[in-house]
Amino acid sequence: MTGQGEIRERRAEGSAACADSRIVSLRDRARRLWTRCPGCGLEVERSGLRASLGVCPHCGFHHRISVGERAGYLFDPGSFRVADEIILTADPLCFQGGAYRREAQELGREAMAYGTAAVRGSSCVAALMDFSVFGGSMSAAVGEIFRRACALGVEHGLPLLAAVCSGGVRVQEGAPALMQMARVMFALEELSEARLPFISLLCDPSCGGVAASFATAADVILAEPGALICFSGPRVVEQTLGIKPEPDFSRAESLLERGLVDMVVPRPRQREVIGGLLAFFSERG
């Protein structure tokens, strides 16, 4: 009897383990197929979200997207030619014993990619930020990439378009990263001296030293709906001042009302609007 009882217990344990495994498998599959929208809290099918350019079909929330996805809907097919050179961080502080450098090398890319592109037939130099790489933070390498993008525009007489999605300056690099705020502004000065326009598209989030430097120094500043655009975010403000900011604190629509943003443009209209701006600047030399 004891032996039969042990067998039944083992069978029950095995059945429970199999059930748990199936539940975990189903959950993993659900995560691959569905995602929860931060805007409305509803589950959204990932394939449908990709088809709608990362815009929630229920509430219009603009999800973060990759460089490839942004290039896919914004530029003319096959026109985005990424610069060949690979620029990675040098890890000037040997942060956490080199762990930061190893992670950067494993990623094999930086938080910004640049190259030439065309939007509705109008050529430009494009610099696109990637939030999945250290929160889109500006490192010394990102500063150099942006400088090269400006130099490429000056060399070929092309306007610059920057799609910004960044948490600010990269803390793992300290002062060398902070110095990029000045470096990118010098690069923009050369673009301005060549009388070449600069258009920035501010996505969620566009914060910190990036917002305080090139992101808001453009001739035309566009923003995606609901994008957080600020130097210090609402949590930092609340913790520092003890004041809870309004729900629309530093959101694109609020900044539009105050004249800090020129236009709030949903993703489905961005290609049309940016293409029109580039054509306008091109006609006027």
N, C-alpha and C positions, 0 to 999 in steps of 0.2 A: 504493500500500500504506500509505503514511504517512497519507493522508487517511482510509482505511478504519479504521486503528488508532485515530485520533483520534475517529472517530465511535463506535467500540465503547466507548472510554473514557468519552465523554460519556454514552452510553446507560447504562453501568454506574454512573456517578456519579449520573445522574438516578434510576435504579432504587433506589440506596442512599438517596438523599435522600427518595424517596417512602416507602421502608420505614421510615426514621427518623421521618418525619412520622406514619405510621400508628401506630407504637409510642407516640409522644408522645400522639397522640389517644386511644389505648386506655388509656394510663396516666391521662390526665385524666378519662376517662369512669369508670375504676375508682375514682378518688379521689372522684368525685361520688356514686358508688353505694355505696362501702364505706369503712369507717374502721377503724383498728387500735385495739383496746381497750387502754388503759394498764394495766388490771388483770390481764388474762390474756395479752395479746399476740396474740389471735386477731382475724381480720378479721370485722367485723360489718356487715351490710347497714344502711345509714342509715335506710331506710324502716322496717325492723323495729325499729331502735333508737328511732325516734320513736314507734312504736306501743307500745313498752314503757316510755314515759316517760323515755327516756334511760338505762335500766338495762340493762346487758349481760346477754343471756340465758344466757351461759356461766358468768360468775363473779359477777354481781350488782353489778359496779362501777357507781357512779352518775356518769355523764358530766355535764359542765356543760351547762346548758340556758339558753335565752333567757327574758326576762321574759314574753313571750307564751306560750311553752310551759309555764312554771310556772303562769301564771294559768289556762291552759286546763285543766289537770288538777286544780288546787287549788280553784278558785272555782266557784260555781254558774254555769251558762251565762248569758252576757250580763250578769253582775252586777258585773264589775270596770269601774268608771268612772274612768278616769285623769284626774287634775286637768288642766285646760286649759292652765295657764300653763307656758311653756317657760323653764327656768332653766338657763343655761349659764355656764361658768367665765368670770371676768373676767381671767384670766391676770395676777395681781398682780405677778409678777416679770418679765413679758415674757420668758418662758423660751425660750432658743434663738432669740432675735430674733423671737419671735412665731410660731414654727413650731407650738408646742403649741396656741396659740389657734386657728390655722387648722385644725389637725387636729380640735380639739373642735367647731368650727363646721361642718366637713364632716360629722362624725358626726350633728350636729343633736340630740343627746340626752345626758343625763348618766348616771352609773353607778347612779342610783336613780330609780325611777318610783313614784308613790304615788297613791292614790285610795281610794274606798269599794268594798267588795266584800261578798259573802256566802259563807259556807261551810256547806253543808247547812242553809240557812235562817237562820243566825246572822250578823248584820251586823258589820262591823269596818272599820277603816281599815287598808289594806295598803301596806307599803313594800317594794318588791322591788328587789334589787340586780342589776346587769348586769355580769358579769365581762368581757364583750367590750369594754366602755368603760374603757380604761386599767386593766385588771385589777380592775375594781370598786372602785378606790381612792376614798377619801373626800376630796373637794375642798371648798372653801368652798361651792360650789353644792350638793353633796350634803348638807353640814351644814344648809343652808337648807331643802332639800327635806325632810329628816328633821324639822326643827323644825316645818315646816308640816303634816307628817303628824300630829305630836303635837297641834298646835293644832286640827286638824280633828277629831281624836278628842275633845278637850276640848269643842269647840263642839257636837258632836252627841251626846256621851255614849257614844262607841263605843270598844271595846278596840282596841289596836294589835297588828298582826301584821307582823313584819319577817322577810323571807327574806334571809339574809346570804350573800354570796359575794364576798369581797374580799381583796386582798393587803395592805391597810392604808391608811395615809394617803398622799395623792398627793404624791410628791417634787417634782413640777414646780411646786408652789405654796408649798413651804417652810412657814414659820411660820403663815401664814394657814390652811393646811390642818390643821396640827397643833392649832391653837386650836379646831377643830371638836370635838375630843374633849371639851372642857369644855362647848361649846355644846349638843351633843346631850344631855349629862347634865342640863343645866338644863331642857331641853325635857321630858325624862323625869320630872323632879321635878314639873313642872306636871301631867303625866299622873297621877302618883302622888297628888298632892294632890286631884285630882278623883276618886280612888278608882277609876281605870280600869285594868284589867289589861293587861299587855304580854307577848306571846308572841314568842319569837325562834326561828327555824328556821335552824340553822347548817349551811351547805353547804360543799363543798370548793372553795377554802380559805376559812377565816374567821380572818384573821391580823392582826398588827400593831395599829395604833391603833384599828381597828374592833373587834377582839376585846377590846381593853383598855378599851373604852368601852361603847357601847349594846348590842353583840351579846351580852355576858355579864351585862347588868344587868337581864334580863327576869325577870318573875315565874315564868315557865315557860320553860326552855331545852330545845328539841328539837334533834336533830342527825341528819343523814343518815349512813348507814353509811359508815365509812371516812373521814369528813371530817377534814381537818387543821385543828385549832383551837388556835392558839397566838399568842404575841406574836412570838417569833423562831422561824423554821423550822429543821428539822433541819440543813440545810446551814450556816446561820449559826452554830448552836450548835457544829457540828463545827469550822468554821474558827476560831471564837473561842476555844473551850476545848480543842480538840484531842481531844475525846471523841466517838466515833461513837454517836449515840443509838440506842436500841432501835428495831426496825422499827415498833412500835406507838406511837412517840413522839408524844404530843399528838393521837392519833387519837380519834375520837368514842367508841369502845368503851372505850378506856383512861380517858378522862375520866369516862365513866359509872361505872366501877368506883370512881373516886375522889370521886364525888359532885359533880363540876363540871358535869355534864349530867344533866338529869332523865330523858330518854328518847331512845333511838336509834330513829328511825322510817323505814323504807323508803318510797320514794315512793308505791307503790300504797296504803299505809295512811295517808298524811299527811292526806288530806281527811277521813277518818273520825276520826282522832285530834284534829286541830285543830278540826273541827266539834264534837266532843264537849266539848272544853275551852271553846270559846266558848259553847256551850249551858249548860255548868255555871256559868260566870261570870255569864251572863245571868239564870239562875234565882235567883242570890243577890244580884242587884242591884248 
